[in-house]
Amino acid sequence: MKTELSAFALVITASSAIADTTVQSCNRNVTFAKPPRAAVSNDVNLTEMMLVLGLADRMVGYTGVSGWKTLDAKMRTGIKELPELSAKYPSKEVLIGADADFFFAGWNYGMKVGGEITPETLDPFGIQVYELTESCIHIGSKPKVSMDDMYNDLLNLGRIFDVEAKAEALVGAYRAELETFTSELKEGPEPLRVFVYDSGEEAPFTAGRYAMPTALIEAAGGINIMSDFEKSWAKVTWEEVVERNPEVVVIVNYGDVTAAQKREFMMSNPAFAGIDAVQNDRFTVLEYVEATPGPRNIQAIKSLASSFWGH
C-alpha cells in the first residue's frame, strides 16, 4: 500500500511539474501553475490580443479604455458582456474586488513605475502580471522595437493560457501575410521621412525608437524621423520636427482632440509652413488600436504603405 501511495504521489508531482508554465515578462520570469481563470486586461490593444486568442471566457473584465478611447464595433462584439472595471488605470481595490488572478498590462499601459499597481504590489493578492513587451523599455534595456514584440506577447499569452497552438498558428499567419505584402510592395528610391503625431500642441508626444509605430513605418517603406530618439512614447520639441522635415505625418487618432483637429493645428501654424508634409498636405491617420502593439498591426502597415506609395 505504501509503495502504491508513493507511486501515486510521484504521478501527482510529475503532473504538477508538467503543468507549470514559465514565460519571460520584461526582466522577470513568471511561472504559472495553471492557466488563469479570472484575467483582466488594460487598454484596447492588450484586450484585443486576449480576444483574438479566444480568451474572453477567461476574463472578468478590462480597464483603461473609456477614460481616453472608445470601443469600435469589432471590439464591442468581442467583449460582449465583460465589464469595464475602471475607466482609466485600475486601483488595487478594483482588481482585488474582481477576484482577478491575472493582469495583462504594461508600463504606461495600466502600470506606472513606482505606482500603486505593479507586479510586486499585486503578488501578495495572488494576481500575476504579464507585461507588454513594447513597454519593457521603461524598466530596463531592450532591442529596438520590431514586429517580434507583438508576436512575442501573443505567443506568451498562448503559453500562459494553454492555447499555444492557436497562438502559434495566428503568429505564423501574421508573419506570412506581412512577408508576402512587403515582398510585393513597390517603394520609392528612398524611405519616406515620417513623423508620428500622437498629441500635444506646446510639445508633441510622439513615437521613438522603442514604440510600435517605428516598426510599422519601416515595414511600410518609411523611416520614423525620431527613430534615434532613445524613448518609447515621449515628448520632443517642435524645433526638432521642423529640422528633420517629415514628408508624411502619421496622426494617432484617440481622445478629445480629433485627427482632423491635429491636422488643422499643423496646417495652420506658420511655424510648420516649411515642413514638406504640411506643404504637400500629406497626413495619414492610424487609430490608437492600430498604432499600439496588437492584432491590427498588419493592417496598419498596409494602410501606411497605401498612404506612402499610393497603392
DOTOR-761776 format. One line per 8 residues: number of its first residue (from 0); their letters; for each residue x, y, z of N, C-alpha, C. Coordinates in steps of 0.02 Angstrom, whole numbers. Layout:
BEGIN
NUM	A	X Y Z X Y Z X Y Z; ...
END
This chain:
BEGIN
0	MKTELSAF	42 -60 0 0 0 0 44 63 0; 97 62 42 142 119 47 175 133 -21; 194 79 -55 226 85 -121 177 116 -171; 114 94 -168 64 121 -214 52 195 -202; 50 215 -138 41 285 -121 99 327 -146; 160 300 -137 220 336 -160 218 346 -235; 198 293 -270 194 298 -343 141 350 -363; 85 350 -327 32 398 -341 56 470 -330
8	ALVITASS	94 480 -275 121 547 -260 169 569 -315; 209 522 -340 256 539 -394 218 561 -456; 163 526 -472 123 544 -530 95 615 -522; 68 629 -462 40 696 -449 94 749 -456; 153 736 -427 208 784 -430 230 795 -502; 235 742 -540 256 748 -610 205 787 -650; 140 774 -637 87 810 -673 90 884 -657; 103 901 -594 106 971 -574 165 1005 -608
16	AIADTTVQ	221 969 -611 281 999 -642 268 1012 -716; 234 965 -749 219 973 -820 172 1033 -830; 126 1042 -783 76 1095 -790 106 1165 -783; 161 1170 -746 192 1236 -736 216 1265 -802; 202 1328 -812 224 1363 -873 261 1426 -852; 321 1434 -878 361 1493 -862 373 1534 -925; 359 1599 -921 372 1645 -977 413 1703 -951; 448 1735 -997 485 1795 -979 440 1856 -988
24	SCNRNVTF	436 1897 -937 397 1958 -939 443 2015 -920; 465 2054 -969 517 2105 -959 578 2073 -925; 594 2095 -865 654 2069 -832 639 2014 -781; 578 1986 -785 558 1934 -738 541 1869 -774; 551 1814 -740 523 1750 -761 461 1737 -718; 405 1727 -750 342 1717 -714 318 1646 -726; 305 1610 -672 283 1540 -677 209 1535 -658; 172 1501 -701 101 1490 -691 89 1416 -677
32	AKPPRAAV	60 1401 -620 45 1331 -602 -13 1305 -643; -57 1350 -665 -114 1331 -707 -136 1393 -746; -172 1385 -799 -195 1443 -838 -241 1487 -796; -234 1553 -802 -278 1598 -765 -352 1588 -785; -396 1599 -737 -468 1592 -749 -505 1658 -740; -472 1709 -712 -506 1772 -697 -460 1830 -716; -448 1837 -781 -400 1885 -807 -431 1954 -817; -388 2004 -811 -406 2073 -828 -353 2100 -874
40	SNDVNLTE	-373 2135 -927 -326 2166 -972 -336 2242 -969; -282 2279 -981 -287 2352 -982 -276 2377 -1053; -318 2423 -1074 -312 2458 -1139 -342 2417 -1196; -357 2452 -1251 -392 2419 -1307 -348 2368 -1342; -284 2385 -1352 -241 2340 -1391 -226 2276 -1354; -213 2281 -1289 -200 2221 -1249 -263 2178 -1243; -320 2211 -1235 -383 2174 -1233 -395 2138 -1298; -379 2169 -1354 -391 2136 -1418 -344 2076 -1427
48	MMLVLGLA	-284 2079 -1399 -241 2019 -1401 -274 1961 -1365; -305 1975 -1308 -341 1923 -1272 -399 1895 -1314; -436 1940 -1346 -494 1919 -1385 -475 1879 -1446; -422 1898 -1480 -403 1863 -1541 -380 1791 -1526; -359 1779 -1464 -341 1711 -1443 -400 1673 -1413; -459 1705 -1414 -519 1672 -1390 -523 1665 -1315; -496 1715 -1279 -491 1710 -1207 -543 1750 -1168; -595 1773 -1202 -646 1814 -1168 -678 1776 -1109
56	DRMVGYTG	-685 1711 -1116 -717 1672 -1063 -671 1660 -1004; -607 1680 -1010 -560 1676 -953 -552 1744 -919; -591 1793 -941 -584 1861 -916 -642 1880 -870; -627 1924 -822 -680 1951 -779 -691 2026 -793; -653 2054 -840 -662 2124 -858 -600 2153 -889; -605 2218 -904 -549 2255 -933 -547 2324 -903; -492 2358 -912 -484 2426 -884 -451 2472 -935; -455 2538 -921 -415 2586 -957 -436 2602 -1028
64	VSGWKTLD	-501 2600 -1043 -522 2615 -1111 -563 2679 -1114; -622 2681 -1083 -668 2736 -1094 -644 2803 -1067; -594 2802 -1023 -567 2865 -998 -530 2904 -1052; -508 2869 -1104 -471 2901 -1158 -497 2883 -1228; -525 2823 -1234 -538 2796 -1300 -608 2768 -1305; -626 2746 -1364 -691 2714 -1374 -681 2644 -1404; -728 2601 -1393 -728 2535 -1423 -763 2537 -1490; -731 2512 -1542 -767 2509 -1606 -813 2447 -1606
72	AKMRTGIK	-850 2438 -1660 -900 2384 -1662 -868 2316 -1653; -808 2307 -1682 -774 2242 -1678 -756 2227 -1605; -732 2277 -1570 -713 2267 -1500 -774 2256 -1456; -827 2295 -1469 -887 2287 -1428 -916 2217 -1435; -914 2190 -1496 -938 2122 -1507 -894 2072 -1470; -829 2084 -1471 -782 2037 -1441 -789 2032 -1365; -800 2089 -1332 -802 2086 -1259 -872 2072 -1232; -922 2077 -1275 -991 2060 -1256 -1010 2091 -1189
80	ELPELSAK	-1020 2048 -1139 -1046 2073 -1076 -991 2087 -1024; -928 2084 -1044 -874 2096 -996 -877 2168 -971; -870 2179 -906 -874 2247 -880 -807 2284 -886; -812 2350 -894 -752 2391 -887 -747 2407 -812; -695 2381 -781 -688 2386 -709 -663 2455 -688; -627 2489 -733 -601 2555 -719 -593 2592 -784; -615 2655 -787 -612 2694 -850 -540 2711 -868; -498 2719 -817 -427 2733 -829 -386 2678 -795
88	YPSKEVLI	-329 2694 -768 -289 2642 -735 -326 2616 -674; -324 2551 -662 -360 2523 -604 -321 2534 -539; -357 2530 -485 -326 2529 -418 -319 2456 -397; -280 2444 -343 -276 2377 -316 -345 2352 -296; -385 2396 -266 -451 2376 -241 -495 2351 -299; -489 2383 -357 -529 2363 -415 -512 2292 -436; -448 2277 -441 -426 2211 -463 -441 2158 -411; -430 2174 -348 -444 2127 -294 -520 2114 -290
96	GADADFFF	-558 2168 -298 -631 2162 -294 -661 2120 -349; -625 2116 -406 -649 2075 -462 -627 2002 -455; -591 1987 -400 -563 1920 -390 -517 1900 -447; -481 1949 -475 -436 1935 -531 -377 1891 -508; -355 1848 -554 -295 1809 -540 -239 1825 -590; -253 1871 -638 -205 1887 -690 -218 1957 -716; -165 1996 -727 -172 2063 -755 -123 2069 -813; -150 2080 -873 -110 2092 -933 -107 2167 -943
104	AGWNYGMK	-50 2196 -931 -41 2268 -934 29 2284 -958; 47 2347 -956 115 2367 -974 133 2429 -937; 196 2448 -942 218 2511 -911 194 2568 -954; 153 2611 -923 115 2664 -956 57 2635 -996; 42 2572 -986 -18 2540 -1011 -53 2506 -951; -70 2546 -902 -103 2520 -843 -61 2518 -780; 5 2523 -789 51 2524 -731 100 2581 -741; 121 2611 -685 172 2662 -686 229 2640 -640
112	VGGEITPE	291 2655 -661 348 2638 -620 342 2672 -552; 345 2632 -499 338 2660 -432 266 2674 -412; 219 2652 -453 148 2666 -440 115 2614 -396; 49 2623 -388 11 2578 -344 5 2508 -374; 1 2504 -440 -8 2440 -474 57 2420 -508; 89 2368 -482 149 2339 -512 146 2264 -500; 188 2225 -534 189 2153 -519 202 2139 -445; 245 2180 -414 263 2168 -344 205 2184 -297
120	TLDPFGIQ	167 2237 -312 112 2255 -267 53 2208 -273; 46 2176 -332 -11 2131 -342 4 2060 -320; 66 2043 -316 85 1974 -300 56 1949 -234; 56 1989 -180 28 1964 -116 -46 1945 -120; -80 1970 -172 -152 1957 -179 -166 1901 -229; -113 1867 -250 -122 1811 -296 -139 1832 -367; -121 1894 -385 -133 1919 -452 -66 1921 -489; -59 1878 -538 3 1876 -577 -2 1924 -636
128	VYELTESC	55 1952 -655 57 2004 -706 101 1982 -764; 76 1991 -825 118 1986 -885 122 2055 -916; 183 2077 -931 195 2146 -955 202 2148 -1031; 170 2197 -1061 176 2209 -1133 249 2219 -1152; 273 2181 -1201 344 2183 -1219 367 2253 -1240; 327 2288 -1280 347 2355 -1303 363 2401 -1244; 328 2390 -1188 334 2436 -1131 394 2422 -1087; 429 2367 -1099 484 2348 -1054 541 2399 -1052
136	IHIGSKPK	546 2441 -1102 600 2492 -1104 595 2539 -1044; 536 2544 -1014 528 2590 -957 561 2565 -893; 579 2501 -891 610 2474 -830 677 2441 -844; 702 2445 -905 766 2414 -921 781 2422 -994; 834 2391 -1017 853 2396 -1087 818 2342 -1128; 809 2355 -1192 782 2306 -1238 803 2326 -1309; 799 2280 -1356 815 2298 -1426 765 2348 -1454; 783 2379 -1509 737 2423 -1545 672 2385 -1559
144	VSMDDMYN	618 2421 -1560 553 2390 -1571 552 2352 -1638; 515 2298 -1639 504 2261 -1701 437 2226 -1697; 415 2197 -1752 353 2160 -1751 357 2100 -1703; 418 2078 -1689 426 2022 -1643 401 2040 -1573; 400 2104 -1555 373 2124 -1490 300 2102 -1484; 262 2115 -1536 191 2096 -1535 183 2020 -1540; 221 1989 -1584 217 1916 -1590 235 1882 -1523; 286 1908 -1490 308 1880 -1426 251 1880 -1375
152	DLLNLGRI	213 1935 -1373 158 1938 -1324 104 1887 -1340; 87 1880 -1403 36 1830 -1421 59 1760 -1404; 122 1745 -1420 148 1678 -1405 151 1664 -1330; 171 1715 -1291 174 1706 -1219 104 1698 -1189; 57 1737 -1214 -12 1728 -1190 -37 1658 -1208; -18 1634 -1266 -37 1566 -1286 -11 1514 -1237; 51 1524 -1214 80 1477 -1165 45 1484 -1097; 34 1545 -1076 4 1557 -1010 -65 1527 -1006
160	FDVEAKAE	-104 1534 -1059 -175 1513 -1057 -186 1444 -1089; -130 1410 -1106 -134 1343 -1135 -173 1342 -1201; -162 1393 -1242 -188 1395 -1311 -129 1407 -1358; -75 1372 -1344 -13 1383 -1380 -19 1370 -1455; -54 1317 -1473 -61 1301 -1544 -97 1356 -1582; -149 1383 -1550 -187 1438 -1581 -142 1500 -1589; -103 1516 -1538 -59 1574 -1542 -6 1565 -1595; 23 1505 -1600 75 1492 -1650 46 1497 -1720
168	ALVGAYRA	-15 1471 -1730 -46 1475 -1796 -61 1547 -1815; -84 1586 -1767 -100 1656 -1779 -38 1695 -1797; 15 1687 -1758 77 1723 -1771 108 1701 -1838; 104 1636 -1852 129 1612 -1916 92 1643 -1974; 26 1651 -1967 -14 1682 -2020 4 1756 -2028; 14 1791 -1971 34 1862 -1974 101 1869 -2009; 149 1827 -1991 216 1831 -2021 212 1820 -2096; 174 1769 -2117 169 1753 -2188 134 1810 -2227
176	ELETFTSE	81 1837 -2197 44 1892 -2229 89 1952 -2239; 127 1968 -2187 171 2027 -2191 228 2015 -2240; 256 1956 -2240 311 1941 -2286 288 1946 -2359; 229 1918 -2372 201 1922 -2440 189 1994 -2460; 160 2033 -2415 145 2102 -2430 208 2143 -2443; 256 2139 -2399 317 2180 -2406 358 2159 -2466; 356 2094 -2484 395 2071 -2542 367 2099 -2607; 303 2115 -2606 270 2141 -2666 262 2217 -2665
184	LKEGPEPL	283 2248 -2611 274 2320 -2603 322 2358 -2648; 294 2403 -2688 335 2445 -2732 348 2512 -2697; 408 2519 -2670 426 2579 -2633 463 2628 -2678; 473 2687 -2652 513 2737 -2687 587 2721 -2681; 629 2762 -2713 701 2750 -2709 730 2761 -2639; 698 2804 -2599 720 2817 -2531 661 2810 -2483; 673 2787 -2422 619 2784 -2373 590 2854 -2360; 525 2858 -2353 493 2922 -2337 508 2941 -2265
192	RVFVYDSG	520 3006 -2254 531 3032 -2186 462 3043 -2154; 451 3010 -2097 384 3010 -2067 388 3033 -1994; 341 3074 -1975 334 3096 -1905 268 3070 -1877; 270 3043 -1817 210 3018 -1784 185 3072 -1735; 125 3097 -1748 96 3149 -1705 41 3117 -1664; 57 3104 -1601 8 3074 -1555 -36 3128 -1525; -5 3178 -1494 -44 3230 -1459 2 3286 -1437; -29 3339 -1413 10 3395 -1385 20 3452 -1434
200	EEAPFTAG	10 3513 -1409 22 3572 -1451 86 3609 -1432; 97 3619 -1368 159 3653 -1348 220 3611 -1363; 215 3546 -1350 268 3499 -1365 235 3434 -1388; 254 3407 -1445 220 3347 -1470 241 3284 -1435; 192 3242 -1421 203 3175 -1394 208 3129 -1454; 262 3090 -1459 275 3052 -1519 303 2983 -1504; 316 2946 -1557 343 2878 -1551 418 2880 -1566; 458 2853 -1519 529 2850 -1529 552 2781 -1551
208	RYAMPTAL	614 2765 -1535 647 2704 -1558 612 2641 -1534; 579 2644 -1477 552 2583 -1446 476 2579 -1450; 444 2624 -1486 371 2624 -1493 350 2590 -1558; 295 2554 -1556 274 2513 -1612 269 2549 -1680; 248 2612 -1684 245 2644 -1750 311 2644 -1788; 368 2644 -1752 432 2641 -1787 437 2577 -1829; 416 2521 -1801 417 2458 -1838 366 2458 -1895; 307 2486 -1883 255 2489 -1934 277 2531 -1993
216	IEAAGGIN	305 2589 -1978 328 2635 -2031 383 2604 -2073; 430 2571 -2040 486 2540 -2077 461 2484 -2122; 413 2444 -2097 385 2390 -2138 349 2417 -2199; 322 2478 -2193 284 2509 -2248 328 2549 -2295; 394 2550 -2282 440 2585 -2328 457 2655 -2308; 446 2672 -2245 465 2739 -2221 518 2734 -2168; 535 2792 -2140 580 2794 -2083 553 2846 -2034; 547 2826 -1972 524 2872 -1920 580 2923 -1908
224	IMSDFEKS	565 2987 -1916 618 3038 -1907 643 3039 -1835; 606 3007 -1788 627 3004 -1718 650 2934 -1699; 672 2895 -1748 693 2826 -1733 759 2823 -1694; 794 2879 -1690 855 2881 -1649 841 2909 -1579; 778 2925 -1566 757 2952 -1501 751 2893 -1453; 795 2890 -1403 800 2831 -1359 743 2828 -1308; 683 2829 -1334 623 2825 -1293 571 2783 -1328; 518 2768 -1292 460 2735 -1322 413 2791 -1344
232	WAKVTWEE	360 2803 -1307 316 2860 -1319 337 2917 -1273; 353 2975 -1300 378 3030 -1258 373 3096 -1297; 386 3150 -1261 383 3217 -1292 450 3236 -1324; 445 3272 -1380 503 3303 -1412 487 3377 -1421; 528 3414 -1456 512 3485 -1470 491 3492 -1542; 451 3543 -1554 430 3557 -1623 490 3578 -1665; 540 3609 -1634 601 3629 -1671 634 3567 -1702; 636 3512 -1664 666 3451 -1691 626 3425 -1751
240	VVERNPEV	560 3430 -1746 517 3406 -1801 529 3448 -1864; 531 3514 -1855 542 3558 -1912 610 3545 -1944; 660 3536 -1901 728 3525 -1926 734 3460 -1966; 697 3409 -1944 702 3344 -1977 654 3337 -2036; 609 3385 -2043 568 3395 -2103 534 3331 -2130; 484 3307 -2094 449 3247 -2119 411 3259 -2184; 410 3207 -2225 371 3210 -2287 299 3188 -2276; 288 3149 -2223 221 3125 -2205 213 3130 -2130
248	VVIVNYGD	153 3149 -2107 137 3149 -2036 84 3095 -2024; 99 3049 -1979 51 2998 -1958 19 3022 -1893; -46 3034 -1895 -83 3056 -1836 -114 2995 -1801; -103 2990 -1736 -135 2938 -1696 -201 2965 -1671; -255 2932 -1689 -322 2957 -1675 -352 2926 -1612; -361 2968 -1561 -396 2947 -1500 -404 3010 -1458; -444 3005 -1405 -451 3060 -1358 -496 3115 -1381; -496 3170 -1344 -542 3225 -1357 -523 3266 -1418
256	VTAAQKRE	-459 3269 -1435 -437 3306 -1494 -438 3259 -1553; -477 3275 -1604 -485 3230 -1661 -425 3233 -1707; -420 3184 -1751 -367 3183 -1801 -372 3245 -1846; -433 3264 -1863 -443 3323 -1905 -417 3386 -1871; -428 3391 -1805 -404 3449 -1767 -328 3450 -1762; -298 3392 -1756 -225 3388 -1754 -195 3409 -1821; -226 3386 -1875 -202 3406 -1941 -210 3481 -1951; -266 3509 -1931 -279 3581 -1939 -228 3622 -1899
264	FMMSNPAF	-211 3598 -1839 -162 3632 -1798 -95 3638 -1835; -74 3584 -1866 -10 3586 -1902 -15 3626 -1967; -71 3619 -2001 -78 3654 -2066 -84 3729 -2057; -111 3752 -2001 -125 3823 -1992 -70 3860 -1953; -22 3824 -1926 30 3855 -1886 88 3878 -1931; 102 3943 -1933 156 3968 -1977 224 3937 -1964; 235 3914 -1902 300 3885 -1885 312 3820 -1923; 259 3789 -1947 266 3725 -1982 260 3731 -2058
272	AGIDAVQN	256 3792 -2082 242 3803 -2153 295 3774 -2199; 357 3769 -2174 410 3744 -2217 417 3668 -2217; 379 3634 -2176 383 3560 -2174 352 3531 -2238; 387 3484 -2268 363 3454 -2330 293 3425 -2323; 280 3390 -2268 214 3359 -2258 158 3411 -2256; 173 3470 -2227 124 3524 -2224 115 3555 -2293; 170 3569 -2326 166 3599 -2393 126 3556 -2441; 134 3490 -2435 100 3444 -2482 37 3412 -2452
280	DRFTVLEY	19 3435 -2391 -40 3409 -2357 -41 3333 -2356; 14 3305 -2331 21 3232 -2328 15 3209 -2256; -47 3194 -2238 -64 3168 -2172 -100 3102 -2180; -87 3056 -2136 -124 2994 -2134 -140 2978 -2062; -191 2938 -2051 -217 2926 -1983 -213 2852 -1966; -188 2838 -1907 -194 2771 -1877 -235 2777 -1814; -282 2732 -1806 -318 2728 -1743 -270 2704 -1688; -283 2724 -1626 -240 2704 -1571 -229 2629 -1569
288	VEATPGPR	-282 2591 -1581 -278 2518 -1577 -236 2488 -1633; -225 2528 -1687 -181 2506 -1741 -108 2525 -1728; -98 2581 -1694 -31 2609 -1684 6 2578 -1624; -30 2543 -1582 -1 2510 -1523 1 2435 -1536; 43 2398 -1500 51 2326 -1516 -14 2288 -1510; -31 2250 -1563 -92 2212 -1562 -109 2182 -1629; -165 2148 -1633 -184 2111 -1694 -195 2155 -1755; -204 2220 -1747 -217 2262 -1806 -153 2291 -1836
296	NIQAIKSL	-96 2271 -1812 -33 2299 -1837 -20 2283 -1910; -38 2224 -1933 -26 2206 -2003 -67 2251 -2049; -131 2260 -2032 -173 2304 -2072 -148 2376 -2069; -121 2395 -2012 -93 2463 -2006 -35 2473 -2054; 7 2423 -2061 63 2428 -2109 36 2436 -2180; -15 2398 -2197 -44 2403 -2264 -74 2473 -2275; -106 2500 -2224 -136 2567 -2230 -81 2619 -2239; -27 2613 -2201 28 2661 -2208 59 2656 -2277
304	ASSFWGH	71 2596 -2301 102 2587 -2367 59 2617 -2422; -7 2608 -2416 -53 2638 -2464 -48 2713 -2464; -44 2742 -2404 -37 2815 -2398 30 2839 -2423; 83 2801 -2408 150 2822 -2428 160 2819 -2504; 137 2764 -2534 155 2749 -2603 96 2750 -2651; 35 2759 -2625 -22 2766 -2668 -46 2702 -2700; -34 2645 -2666 -59 2582 -2692 -72 2534 -2635
END
